[in-house]
Amino acid sequence: MVIAINQGDVVQLKKKHPCGSDRWQVTRTGADIGMVCLGCRHKVMLERSSFEKRIKSFISKGEETSQ
């Protein structure tokens, strides 16, 4: 099952980042998901399958883009 992910979504991951934050903002979608840590502004890219395993919940939803 594919989770609907949009740019601007704020998600909570299962594990905390070393800075102590567990909240991330999605900056890029596709086969890879780009995210920015809301604690320290560190940028990372994850494969979609890895992202879907690590996500705990959606904090807020961004704008939906029609494709």
BELGI-V485801 format. One record per pair of residues at least 6 apart in sequence whose ideal C-beta (glycine too) atoms are under 7 Angstrom apart, sorted by the first residue. I is the first residue (numbers start at 1). J is the second residue. Records with the same first field share a line. If there is no record, write none. Layout:
BEGIN
I = J, J
END
This chain:
BEGIN
3 = 52
5 = 26, 29, 33
6 = 26, 29, 61, 62, 63, 64, 65
7 = 26, 27, 28, 29, 62, 65
8 = 25, 26, 62, 63
9 = 26, 58, 61, 62
10 = 23, 25, 59, 60
11 = 24, 26, 55, 58, 59
12 = 22, 23, 56, 57, 59
13 = 22, 24, 54, 55, 56
14 = 54, 56
16 = 22
17 = 37, 39, 42
19 = 37, 39, 40
20 = 39
21 = 37, 38, 39, 40
23 = 38, 59
24 = 35, 36, 37, 38
25 = 35, 36, 38
26 = 33, 35, 62
27 = 34, 35, 36
28 = 34
31 = 48
32 = 45, 46, 47, 48
33 = 46, 48, 51
34 = 43, 45
35 = 44, 46
36 = 43
END
